[in-house]
Amino acid sequence: MARTSEGARLTLRQRKGMNALAEAVARRERRGFYLAPADIDANRSRWVAESVARVTAAARAATERTGTYLDRFAEAEGEDITVVTPTVSTASVAEQMVINGPVAFKVAKSHGLNDQTALAVARTRVSMAARGIVLDATRNMTLHTARANGGRWRRVTDGHPCAFCAMLASRGPVYAEDTVDFQSHRKCGCTSEMCFESPDEWIAEYATPTEVEWVNAYFDAAEAATAAGEPRVAPVLKAGKTRDTILARMRRQHPELFSDGVRAK
């Protein structure tokens, strides 16, 4: 958590607000996917333009609110920062809408699904893509601002995350390099928080008891992997690496800590 109670309060409100905005956008884009299965490409240009306009506007609203949050958070933490606002690319938004809408429909059809099921797949993918665009806007703004001000950032979860998100959150404010992006899965509700302390300071003074439990769960799993003669490996989503000797153990050794914990039958 943040160094101050006010900083922690601001981050909590920011996470809840951004997730509420993203969920509202997801619902709207699901309802707004009006392309017909009989000819999925008919009116595609019009739908893409309308969807891009809505999603881009929501992403920009998210960055405006994030800018206010970052200013107030830094003030609460006793720091002086310059907020950096990344550009929301309409071309990138359009690409994601097309891939997750009409293209996803065609792929589903090629796998043998009927029209209505394929349409449901496309609607779901479009809504989740829109949700992710909005959340990425606020996440990336925090990352860019932290880097520009010589600080770090950490992952903030909903308090009962999946093992993957908890593992990343347990690392604390270690993220600073330009090459490190925010890793998220399709239903991820995590956000990011600027940090002005070192990882050692964070774990010793500012980590919550639950965050400390996540740290311990990771090391328990890592030690078990070593004892089994296996390397310590966890999936890297964006690199397409799925080999795992850590997360499966975290889910089974400490199922009560994670939303995807695996309990013995």
C-alpha positions in Angstrom: 0.0 0.0 0.0 1.0 3.7 -0.1 3.1 5.3 2.5 0.3 7.4 3.9 -3.3 6.5 4.7 -4.5 9.3 2.4 -2.5 7.9 -0.4 -3.9 4.4 0.1 -7.4 5.9 0.2 -6.9 7.7 -3.1 -5.5 4.6 -4.8 -8.5 2.5 -3.6 -10.9 5.0 -4.9 -9.0 5.3 -8.2 -9.0 1.5 -8.7 -12.7 1.2 -8.0 -13.6 4.2 -10.2 -11.5 3.0 -13.1 -13.0 -0.5 -12.9 -16.5 0.9 -12.8 -15.8 3.0 -15.8 -14.3 0.1 -17.7 -17.2 -2.2 -16.9 -19.7 0.4 -18.1 -17.8 0.7 -21.4 -17.8 -3.1 -21.7 -21.5 -3.3 -21.3 -22.2 -0.5 -23.7 -19.9 -2.0 -26.4 -21.5 -5.4 -26.0 -25.0 -3.9 -26.6 -23.7 -1.7 -29.4 -22.3 -4.6 -31.5 -25.1 -4.6 -34.1 -23.4 -6.3 -37.1 -25.6 -9.0 -38.5 -24.4 -12.7 -38.8 -25.8 -13.0 -42.3 -23.3 -10.4 -43.5 -20.8 -9.6 -40.8 -19.0 -7.1 -43.0 -22.0 -5.0 -43.9 -21.9 -1.7 -42.1 -18.6 -2.7 -40.5 -16.9 0.7 -41.3 -19.8 2.6 -39.6 -19.8 0.3 -36.5 -16.0 0.6 -36.2 -16.1 4.4 -36.4 -18.8 4.6 -33.8 -17.2 2.1 -31.4 -13.8 3.7 -31.7 -15.2 7.1 -30.9 -17.0 5.8 -27.8 -14.0 3.7 -26.5 -11.5 6.4 -27.2 -13.6 9.0 -25.4 -13.8 6.7 -22.4 -10.1 6.1 -22.4 -9.4 9.8 -22.5 -11.8 10.3 -19.6 -9.9 7.7 -17.7 -6.6 9.5 -18.3 -8.1 12.8 -17.2 -9.3 11.3 -13.9 -6.0 9.5 -13.5 -4.1 12.8 -13.9 -6.1 14.2 -11.0 -5.5 11.1 -9.0 -1.7 11.2 -9.6 -1.5 14.8 -8.5 -3.4 14.3 -5.3 -1.6 11.0 -4.6 1.9 12.6 -5.0 0.8 15.5 -2.7 -0.4 13.0 -0.1 2.9 11.2 -0.3 4.9 14.4 0.0 6.3 14.3 -3.5 6.4 16.7 -6.4 5.8 15.2 -9.8 5.0 16.1 -13.4 2.1 14.0 -14.8 2.7 12.4 -18.2 -0.4 11.7 -20.4 0.2 9.1 -23.1 -1.7 9.4 -26.4 -4.7 7.1 -26.9 -4.2 5.8 -30.4 -7.4 5.6 -32.4 -5.7 3.3 -34.9 -4.9 0.8 -32.2 -8.4 1.0 -30.8 -9.8 0.4 -34.3 -7.6 -2.6 -34.8 -8.6 -4.2 -31.6 -12.3 -3.6 -32.3 -12.0 -5.3 -35.7 -10.0 -8.2 -34.5 -12.3 -8.9 -31.6 -15.5 -8.2 -33.5 -16.0 -9.3 -37.1 -12.7 -11.2 -37.3 -13.5 -13.1 -34.1 -17.0 -13.9 -35.5 -15.4 -15.4 -38.7 -12.9 -17.4 -36.7 -15.6 -18.8 -34.5 -17.6 -19.8 -37.6 -14.6 -21.5 -39.1 -14.4 -23.6 -35.9 -18.0 -24.9 -36.6 -20.0 -22.6 -34.3 -23.4 -21.5 -35.5 -24.3 -17.9 -36.2 -25.8 -17.0 -32.9 -23.0 -18.6 -30.8 -20.3 -17.0 -33.0 -22.1 -13.6 -32.6 -22.1 -14.1 -28.8 -18.3 -14.8 -28.9 -17.7 -11.6 -30.9 -19.9 -9.5 -28.6 -18.0 -10.8 -25.5 -14.6 -10.2 -27.1 -15.5 -6.7 -28.2 -16.8 -5.8 -24.7 -13.7 -7.2 -23.0 -11.4 -5.5 -25.5 -13.1 -2.1 -24.7 -12.7 -2.8 -21.0 -9.0 -3.5 -21.4 -8.4 -0.4 -23.5 -9.8 1.8 -20.8 -7.9 0.1 -18.0 -4.7 0.1 -19.9 -5.1 3.9 -20.4 -5.0 4.5 -16.6 -2.4 1.8 -16.0 0.0 3.1 -18.6 -0.4 6.7 -17.5 0.8 5.8 -14.0 3.7 3.8 -15.5 4.8 6.7 -17.8 4.5 9.2 -15.0 6.5 7.1 -12.6 9.3 6.6 -15.1 9.4 10.3 -16.1 9.8 11.3 -12.5 12.5 8.8 -11.6 10.1 6.6 -9.5 8.8 3.2 -9.5 5.3 1.6 -9.8 3.6 -1.4 -8.3 0.6 -3.5 -9.1 -2.6 -2.9 -7.1 -5.1 -5.8 -7.0 -8.7 -6.0 -5.8 -7.6 -7.7 -2.6 -8.5 -11.3 -3.6 -6.6 -11.7 -7.0 -5.7 -14.7 -9.0 -2.3 -16.3 -8.3 -0.8 -14.7 -11.4 -1.8 -11.1 -10.3 -0.8 -11.8 -6.7 2.6 -13.0 -7.8 3.3 -9.8 -9.7 1.8 -7.6 -6.9 4.0 -9.4 -4.4 7.1 -8.0 -6.1 6.1 -4.5 -4.8 7.7 -1.4 -6.4 10.3 -3.1 -8.5 9.0 -1.9 -11.8 10.9 1.0 -13.3 12.5 -0.1 -16.6 11.1 1.1 -19.9 11.0 -2.5 -21.1 8.6 -3.6 -18.3 4.9 -3.3 -19.3 1.7 -4.0 -17.3 0.8 -7.6 -17.7 -2.9 -8.3 -17.6 -5.3 -11.1 -18.5 -8.7 -10.6 -20.1 -10.7 -10.1 -16.9 -7.9 -8.4 -14.9 -9.0 -5.6 -12.7 -5.6 -4.6 -11.3 -4.3 -1.1 -11.6 -1.0 0.6 -10.8 0.3 2.9 -8.1 3.3 5.2 -8.1 5.9 4.4 -5.5 8.7 6.5 -4.0 10.3 3.8 -1.8 12.6 0.8 -2.6 11.3 -2.7 -2.7 13.0 -3.5 0.6 11.4 -0.4 2.3 8.0 -1.4 0.9 8.0 -5.0 2.2 9.5 -3.9 5.6 7.2 -0.9 6.2 4.3 -0.5 3.9 3.1 -3.9 2.6 -0.2 -5.0 4.0 -0.4 -8.3 5.9 -2.2 -9.8 2.8 0.6 -8.6 0.5 3.2 -10.2 2.8 1.2 -13.5 2.6 1.4 -13.3 -1.2 5.2 -12.9 -0.9 5.5 -15.9 1.4 3.2 -18.0 -0.9 5.5 -17.2 -3.8 8.7 -18.3 -1.9 6.9 -21.4 -0.6 6.1 -22.4 -4.2 9.6 -21.5 -5.4 11.3 -23.6 -2.7 9.0 -26.5 -3.5 10.0 -26.3 -7.2 13.7 -26.3 -6.3 13.1 -29.3 -4.0 11.5 -31.1 -6.9 14.5 -30.4 -9.0 12.6 -28.0 -11.3 13.6 -24.4 -12.3 11.6 -21.5 -10.9 9.4 -20.6 -13.9 6.1 -18.7 -14.1 4.2 -17.8 -17.3 4.9 -14.5 -19.1 1.6 -13.7 -20.8 2.8 -11.2 -23.5 5.8 -13.4 -24.4 3.5 -16.4 -25.0 5.4 -18.5 -22.4 3.2 -20.9 -20.6 5.6 -23.1 -18.8 4.9 -22.9 -15.1 6.4 -24.4 -11.9 5.3 -21.6 -9.6 1.6 -20.6 -10.0 0.2 -24.1 -9.9 1.9 -24.6 -6.6 0.8 -21.3 -5.2 -2.8 -22.2 -6.0 -2.6 -25.6 -4.3 -0.4 -24.7 -1.3 -2.4 -21.5 -0.4 -5.8 -21.8 -2.1 -7.4 -19.5 0.4 -5.3 -16.5 -0.8 -6.3 -16.6 -4.5 -9.5 -16.4 -6.5 -8.3 -19.4 -8.5 -7.0 -21.4 -5.6 -7.3 -25.1 -5.9 -8.5 -27.0 -2.9 -8.2 -30.8 -2.4 -11.4 -32.7 -3.0 
